Protein backbone atom coordinates (compact mmCIF):
# COMPACT_ATOMS: atom_id res chain seq x y z
CA UNK A 1 0.00 0.00 0.00
CA UNK A 2 2.92 2.43 0.45
CA UNK A 3 3.62 2.46 -3.31
CA UNK A 4 -0.10 2.82 -4.02
CA UNK A 5 -0.22 5.91 -1.81
CA UNK A 6 2.87 7.28 -3.52
CA UNK A 7 1.66 6.86 -7.12
CA UNK A 8 -2.15 7.04 -6.98
CA UNK A 9 -3.82 10.31 -7.90
CA UNK A 10 -7.40 11.16 -8.86
CA UNK A 11 -6.30 10.74 -12.51
CA UNK A 12 -4.19 7.58 -12.03
CA UNK A 13 -5.62 4.51 -10.32
CA UNK A 14 -3.27 1.89 -8.87
CA UNK A 15 -4.33 -1.67 -8.10
CA UNK A 16 -2.26 -3.95 -5.91
CA UNK A 17 -2.01 -7.55 -7.14
CA UNK A 18 -0.78 -9.83 -4.40
CA UNK A 19 -0.54 -12.98 -6.52
CA UNK A 20 3.17 -12.74 -7.38
CA UNK A 21 3.28 -16.14 -9.08
CA UNK A 22 0.35 -15.12 -11.28
CA UNK A 23 2.03 -11.84 -12.20
CA UNK A 24 5.27 -13.63 -13.11
CA UNK A 25 3.46 -16.28 -15.15
CA UNK A 26 1.47 -13.64 -17.03
CA UNK A 27 4.68 -11.81 -17.90
CA UNK A 28 6.46 -14.93 -19.08
CA UNK A 29 3.63 -16.67 -20.92
CA UNK A 30 2.51 -13.60 -22.83
CA UNK A 31 5.81 -13.71 -24.71
CA UNK A 32 4.79 -16.88 -26.55
CA UNK A 33 1.64 -15.17 -27.76
CA UNK A 34 3.60 -12.05 -28.70
CA UNK A 35 6.03 -14.05 -30.84
CA UNK A 36 3.09 -15.84 -32.51
CA UNK A 37 1.52 -12.48 -33.37
CA UNK A 38 4.84 -11.33 -34.83
CA UNK A 39 5.10 -14.44 -37.01
CA UNK A 40 1.54 -13.86 -38.25
CA UNK A 41 2.31 -10.19 -38.97
CA UNK A 42 5.46 -11.15 -40.83
CA UNK A 43 3.42 -13.49 -43.03
CA UNK A 44 0.97 -10.65 -43.73
CA UNK A 45 -1.99 -12.46 -42.18
CA UNK A 46 -3.61 -9.29 -40.85
CA UNK A 47 -5.34 -7.97 -37.76
CA UNK A 48 -8.08 -10.62 -37.60
CA UNK A 49 -5.51 -13.39 -37.26
CA UNK A 50 -3.65 -11.37 -34.61
CA UNK A 51 -6.92 -10.95 -32.68
CA UNK A 52 -7.59 -14.69 -32.89
CA UNK A 53 -4.08 -15.47 -31.62
CA UNK A 54 -4.51 -13.05 -28.70
CA UNK A 55 -7.93 -14.47 -27.79
CA UNK A 56 -6.78 -18.08 -27.92
CA UNK A 57 -3.49 -17.21 -26.24
CA UNK A 58 -5.26 -15.56 -23.32
CA UNK A 59 -7.45 -18.65 -22.85
CA UNK A 60 -4.46 -20.97 -22.92
CA UNK A 61 -2.45 -18.78 -20.55
CA UNK A 62 -5.36 -18.95 -18.10
CA UNK A 63 -5.65 -22.72 -18.39
CA UNK A 64 -1.91 -23.23 -17.97
CA UNK A 65 -1.68 -20.95 -14.93
CA UNK A 66 -4.63 -22.66 -13.27
CA UNK A 67 -3.20 -26.16 -13.86
CA UNK A 68 0.42 -25.26 -13.09
CA UNK A 69 0.05 -23.05 -10.05
CA UNK A 70 -3.62 -22.81 -9.13
CA UNK A 71 -3.71 -19.15 -10.24
CA UNK A 72 -7.23 -17.70 -10.48
CA UNK A 73 -8.52 -16.40 -13.82
CA UNK A 74 -9.22 -12.94 -12.42
CA UNK A 75 -5.54 -12.02 -12.66
CA UNK A 76 -5.82 -12.20 -16.46
CA UNK A 77 -7.94 -9.06 -16.35
CA UNK A 78 -5.32 -7.01 -14.51
CA UNK A 79 -2.67 -4.85 -16.19
CA UNK A 80 -0.18 -7.72 -15.83
CA UNK A 81 -2.52 -9.96 -17.84
CA UNK A 82 -4.65 -8.58 -20.66
CA UNK A 83 -3.05 -5.14 -20.48
CA UNK A 84 0.50 -6.38 -20.99
CA UNK A 85 -0.63 -9.00 -23.51
CA UNK A 86 -2.43 -6.49 -25.74
CA UNK A 87 0.39 -3.98 -25.63
CA UNK A 88 3.05 -6.58 -26.39
CA UNK A 89 1.06 -8.16 -29.22
CA UNK A 90 0.40 -4.85 -30.96
CA UNK A 91 3.50 -2.78 -30.30
CA UNK A 92 5.98 -4.93 -28.41
CA UNK A 93 9.58 -5.57 -29.38
CA UNK A 94 9.08 -9.35 -29.49
CA UNK A 95 6.30 -8.99 -32.06
CA UNK A 96 8.42 -6.64 -34.17
CA UNK A 97 11.44 -8.97 -34.06
CA UNK A 98 9.36 -12.03 -34.95
CA UNK A 99 7.75 -10.21 -37.88
CA UNK A 100 11.18 -9.14 -39.18
CA UNK A 101 12.49 -12.69 -38.77
CA UNK A 102 9.70 -14.01 -41.00
CA UNK A 103 10.02 -11.21 -43.57
CA UNK A 104 13.74 -11.92 -43.95
CA UNK A 105 13.02 -15.67 -44.13
CA UNK A 106 15.24 -16.38 -41.12
CA UNK A 107 18.34 -15.02 -42.87
CA UNK A 108 18.82 -12.37 -40.20
CA UNK A 109 19.40 -13.32 -36.60
CA UNK A 110 17.18 -12.10 -33.78
CA UNK A 111 19.88 -9.63 -32.71
CA UNK A 112 20.01 -7.99 -36.15
Beta strands, then each sheet from edge to edge (+ up, - down):
end
